[in-house]
Amino acid sequence: MQNRPLSFSVDIKLNERRNLANFDYSIVLAVLLLGLFGLAMIYSASGSYALVLRQAMYFLLGIILMITAAISNFRKMEPIYLNAVWIGFFFLVLVLVLPNSGNTNRWINLGFIGFQPSELMRFLLPISAAAYLTRNPQIKFSDWMIVIVATLLAFILVFLQPDFGTSAIVLLSGITPIILSGLPWRFIIYSFLGGIGTLPFLWISLMDYQKERIFTFISPEADALGSGWNIAQSKIAIGSGQFLGKGYMEGSQSQLDFIPESHTDFIFAVIVEEFGFIGALGLFLLYAFLIHRLLYVAKSSNSKFAKLVAATLSIILAAYITLNISMVVGIFPVVGMPLPFISQGGTALVVNMITIGIILSLRRTT
Amino acid sequence: MNNYSRKRFKEGEEYSRALFFLSPFIFLFSISLFQVLNLTLLQGDKYQTIAESNRIYQKPINPVRGFIYDRKGILLAENIVQRDLYITPAYIEDSSKTLLTLSNLLNVPYEILEKNFSKRVKKAKKFDSFPLVKALNEEQIAKAKVNLDSISGIEVKATLKRYALHKETLAHILGYVGDISSDEIKRDKLLSELQNTQIGKTGIEKEYDFVLRGKPGIQTQERDVKGKLVRVLDTQGAEDGKDIFLTIDQKLQDHLFKLFKNRRGALVALEPKTGLVRALISSPSFNPNILNSIVDTDKVESLFANEESPIFNRAVSGQYPPASTLKPFVGLAAIENEVISWEKKIKDNGKFYVDGDPRPYRGWKENGHGRVDMRKAIAESSDVYFYNIAYDLTLSGIRPMLDNFGFGKKTGLTDFEANGLLPDKKWKLGYKGDFWFKGDTINLGIGQGYILATPLQLAMAYSGLANRGIIYQPQFIQPEDEKSFQPKKIAEIQLSDKKDWEKMEQALIDVISARNGTAHKVFDTNSVVIAGKTGTAQIKSILPGRKYDAIRENPALRDHALFVGYGPVEDPKLVVAVIIENGESGSEVAAPIVKSAINFYTGGFNAE
C-alpha cells in the first residue's frame, strides 16, 4: 500500500495549534458520565467490587486511549488507519485457530488481559475502509468491491466463532462506509435483495441456541420458564421500576438475580428497575445527545475521510445502543450485545472510547 | 468508470446518507422509549405485583395439632416425632446416582425413590427441599445418620406425626389423618396454607379438624431466583391447635372392645340423661396409625379392599333391621292409639293370618306363646301379638311414634351418620315401585321388612324410654363441668298416661329378670337391674317350605343378634345398643355385652 499525499486535502485549513480547547467537551463529558454510571450499575447488578475494579481499570485505560486518539492528527494517522484492518484479520484468524474452552472461540487471552477480536474488528474495518475509499479523490468501482470482499471475509470469520450479534455489527461496519461514500442506489438495492436471498442459507448455518432466541422473540410466552424467561424477567424488572424506580441497589429483580446477565447485556433492565422511567428517559436523552454531537462532527467536517469515519462509527454506536435496549425491553430478539459505556466488559468499553477519541480527533481539524 | 460515482453523488451526501442509514435505528430507539413508558407507567402496577411475587416467599409455619383426651383426661391421640428423609436438588450433582446410593442404604426400592423425586422436583425451586422418604424406621435412621455426611443434599428432618395411642380401640371415633388432597384444598382455601402436614379424614379428627389444626404461621422470606433464602422479612408464629376432651370413657371403651374380639358388629353406649357418648365400637377395626404413613401403602390398600370393611363405622353408618328391639315403640303406639290395653290378651299359636291370604306370618316360636298380654309379649317377644296390633294400628298408627323416637332421622352426632329408614307409602312407591301392603305393616310391627336403624338410633330411642320420653342431643365433646351441663333436648314424647312408661319399663325388665324373659340367661343377682330388649334380625326372608336351618349353613346369612338396654332402671346411667352381625341370638351374644357395659360403667358389678 503506497502512502502518497491526499490530493484533496489541500483545501483544508489545518489548525496548526494542537489545541485541546477545540474539542467538543460535551462529548467527553457525556462519555465520562456514562462510564461512571456504568461502574455504579455494575456494582448494583453484580455486588462484586472485583468486577467493578476490573471495569474501572479498563475505563481508565479507555480514557487514556481516548485522549491519545483525540489529540492525534488524523491525517498523519491515515497510513496506519489504512492498514489497521490487517491487525483485525490477524486476531480473527488467530482466535479460530487457537484452542479454546467452551463452544465458542471469542476470546484471545494474553495472560494478563483478555479481549475479543471481533470487537476490535468492528472499528478497525470501517476506519480502514474509509481510508481506503478516500485515498484517491475519486472512488473506483473496484475499491468498493475490495471493501465488500474484506467485509464479507470479516463477517464470516466472526460468524464462525460463532457470534451472531457481533458478526452482524461487523457486516454493518464494513457496509456503512461503502454506502456513505456514494455507492449508487441501484447497487445498494441489488445487494439488499441479494442479501435477503442468502437468508435461508444463513438460517441453516445458525446454531440451535441462536434459532431458539429468534423463536423466543416471536413467542416469548410459549416457554416462560425456558428461553423466554430471560426476557420476561427483564420486562418485569423494567415495569416494576415504574416512574421513579426502586432506588439504587434496591431493585429486587436485579439484587435477587432474577435478571439474567444483569451486569452485562441486561444492565438496562437494572437501570430502569432502580431509577424508573425517569432514569430511562435521562439515559435515552444522554445517548441521543451523544450520537447527535458525534454526527455533528461528520456533518461539519470538510474531509471526506472524516465524514465517513465519524458517521460510520456513530452509526455503529447507535446500533449497539438501540439493539441492546430494544432487546432488553422485549421488542427485538435476544442478541448478545452490550450497552455501550455501561455494560461490564473491557474490550467493548475500550474500543468504544477509542472510537470516541478518533471522532474527537476528526473534530479538532475543523 | 472513473467518474462513475461523481455523476450522482453530490458533496455532503455522506451526511444525508448517514441519516438515512440511521433512520431504522432512530425508529427502533423511539419504539424502545415508548415500550419503556408502556412497561413502567401503563403496566407498572402489574409488573410491580409480579416482581413482588418473585421476591417474596411465604413459608408456612405449621401449627402443632391439638391432642385428644377422654373424659377423664386419658390421652387418646398425640403427636410423635417422625423422621423423614429430605432432599435438596440444588446440592445434588447426579440425582440417579444419589437415589441409587440411598436405595441401597435404606433398603427402599429405587423406583419408589425415583417416583417421589421426579414428582416433586419439577414443582420445586432449586433450593427447596422436600421429603423423599417419610417415616424412617429405627434401622434406617441409624444407617442414615452414619452415612449421610458423605452424601450432599440429603438430610433427616424431624416432623410431627399423628399417633393414636389406643390404635384399633378408638379408630372409628377418632378417625385418621392423611395428606391434604387437591380436592380438599378446593373446598377449604385455608388448607393451602398448610404444607407437608396432614389433616383429619374421618371421625373426630375430621369433624373437629379446624379446632385441632390451629392456625399456621407465616414466615415472609425474601428469596433469590434459585429459591435460596436471602433474609427473613417477617415472622408470624403459628397458633397451635386446641386440645379436645371427648365424652368417651376410655376404660369402658377398652373393656368393651375386648368383648368384640373376632366379632363383627357395633356398640353405642351413652348417658341417657345427657346424651354424652361413653363408648362407641365398630368391629372389625383398623389401626389409624398406618393410614397416615406413606410407607405402609400395601397395608393401607388391603385395609380398603378388606371385605369386612374395617374402616366402615357400623355404629353410626351401619343400617340394620331393628327386629324385636322395635317392639316397645310399636307397643306404646298401640296403647296410645287405644288399639289395645295393657291387660288385653291375644292368643299366640305361632301363626298369624291376614284375610284372603293363605300364607301365615310365623312367630319365632313354632307353637306360639299361648295367651299373652303386652308385658308378656315384650318379655317373651311374641311376634304374633305384635302382628295383631300392627295390623290394627296400620302404618299411619305406627309411624308417628317411631318418628318421635328418632327412627329414620340423623341424630346429629357426627357427619358420617346414616339416616336409617322409616318407610312409608310414598317411599315404597318411589324406591320399590309398589304399593304399601298390609303385610308390610305386619312386618314393620316386629321391626322387619323395610325398616332400618343404626345402632346409634336404637340407643337414642331407648334413651327416650329411660327418660320417660325425653331424648337429648348425643355428643362426643365433653362439657367442662358435667354436673352443670345442660343437655339439649331433641325430642320430648308425651304419653296420655305417664304410667305407661313404667309399665313398658317393667316389661323390659322382665326380658332379663322374668324366668320366661328372652334374655333371662344373663340374669344375675350381682348385676344392676337392666331394662332391655333382644332382637334377632333376619337378613334373608324364609321362603315357604324352607327352614332357617338351611339358611344358616351360610354364615353370612345368619341372623344378626341385637340387644338394646339401659340401667340401672332406678336411675339410668347408661343406655347401650349392641349388634353382632350374624350372631344369631341376641340373648346369647349381645345381651351379655350390654350387661357388662352397664355394670362396668356403674361400678356395680363384681362378677366380671
Chai-1 contact restraints between the chains, C-beta under 6 A:
chainA,res_idxA,chainB,res_idxB,connection_type,confidence,min_distance_angstrom,max_distance_angstrom,comment,restraint_id
A,Q138,B,N2,contact,1.0,0.0,6.0,A-B,restraint_1
A,I139,B,S5,contact,1.0,0.0,6.0,A-B,restraint_2
A,F141,B,M1,contact,1.0,0.0,6.0,A-B,restraint_3
A,F141,B,Y4,contact,1.0,0.0,6.0,A-B,restraint_4
A,L180,B,E14,contact,1.0,0.0,6.0,A-B,restraint_5
A,L180,B,R17,contact,1.0,0.0,6.0,A-B,restraint_6
A,L180,B,A18,contact,1.0,0.0,6.0,A-B,restraint_7
A,G182,B,S5,contact,1.0,0.0,6.0,A-B,restraint_8
A,G182,B,F9,contact,1.0,0.0,6.0,A-B,restraint_9
A,K235,B,L39,contact,1.0,0.0,6.0,A-B,restraint_10
A,I236,B,Y47,contact,1.0,0.0,6.0,A-B,restraint_11
A,I236,B,I50,contact,1.0,0.0,6.0,A-B,restraint_12
A,I236,B,A51,contact,1.0,0.0,6.0,A-B,restraint_13
A,I238,B,L39,contact,1.0,0.0,6.0,A-B,restraint_14
A,G239,B,L39,contact,1.0,0.0,6.0,A-B,restraint_15
A,G239,B,T40,contact,1.0,0.0,6.0,A-B,restraint_16
A,G239,B,Q43,contact,1.0,0.0,6.0,A-B,restraint_17
A,G239,B,G44,contact,1.0,0.0,6.0,A-B,restraint_18
A,G239,B,Y47,contact,1.0,0.0,6.0,A-B,restraint_19
A,S240,B,Y47,contact,1.0,0.0,6.0,A-B,restraint_20
A,S240,B,Q48,contact,1.0,0.0,6.0,A-B,restraint_21
A,S240,B,A51,contact,1.0,0.0,6.0,A-B,restraint_22
A,G241,B,T40,contact,1.0,0.0,6.0,A-B,restraint_23
A,Q242,B,T40,contact,1.0,0.0,6.0,A-B,restraint_24
A,Q242,B,G44,contact,1.0,0.0,6.0,A-B,restraint_25
A,S252,B,A51,contact,1.0,0.0,6.0,A-B,restraint_26
A,S252,B,R55,contact,1.0,0.0,6.0,A-B,restraint_27
A,Q253,B,A51,contact,1.0,0.0,6.0,A-B,restraint_28
A,L256,B,R55,contact,1.0,0.0,6.0,A-B,restraint_29
A,L256,B,D224,contact,1.0,0.0,6.0,A-B,restraint_30
A,L256,B,V225,contact,1.0,0.0,6.0,A-B,restraint_31
A,D257,B,D224,contact,1.0,0.0,6.0,A-B,restraint_32
A,D257,B,V225,contact,1.0,0.0,6.0,A-B,restraint_33
A,F258,B,N54,contact,1.0,0.0,6.0,A-B,restraint_34
A,F258,B,V225,contact,1.0,0.0,6.0,A-B,restraint_35
A,F277,B,T40,contact,1.0,0.0,6.0,A-B,restraint_36
A,F277,B,L41,contact,1.0,0.0,6.0,A-B,restraint_37
A,A280,B,V36,contact,1.0,0.0,6.0,A-B,restraint_38
A,F284,B,L33,contact,1.0,0.0,6.0,A-B,restraint_39
A,A298,B,Y15,contact,1.0,0.0,6.0,A-B,restraint_40
A,K299,B,Y15,contact,1.0,0.0,6.0,A-B,restraint_41
A,K307,B,E14,contact,1.0,0.0,6.0,A-B,restraint_42
A,A311,B,A18,contact,1.0,0.0,6.0,A-B,restraint_43
A,I315,B,F21,contact,1.0,0.0,6.0,A-B,restraint_44
A,I315,B,L22,contact,1.0,0.0,6.0,A-B,restraint_45
A,A318,B,F25,contact,1.0,0.0,6.0,A-B,restraint_46
A,A319,B,F25,contact,1.0,0.0,6.0,A-B,restraint_47
A,T322,B,F25,contact,1.0,0.0,6.0,A-B,restraint_48
A,T322,B,L28,contact,1.0,0.0,6.0,A-B,restraint_49
A,T322,B,F29,contact,1.0,0.0,6.0,A-B,restraint_50
A,I325,B,S32,contact,1.0,0.0,6.0,A-B,restraint_51
A,S326,B,L28,contact,1.0,0.0,6.0,A-B,restraint_52
A,S326,B,S32,contact,1.0,0.0,6.0,A-B,restraint_53
A,V329,B,S32,contact,1.0,0.0,6.0,A-B,restraint_54
A,V329,B,Q35,contact,1.0,0.0,6.0,A-B,restraint_55
A,V329,B,V36,contact,1.0,0.0,6.0,A-B,restraint_56
A,I331,B,I31,contact,1.0,0.0,6.0,A-B,restraint_57
A,I331,B,Q35,contact,1.0,0.0,6.0,A-B,restraint_58
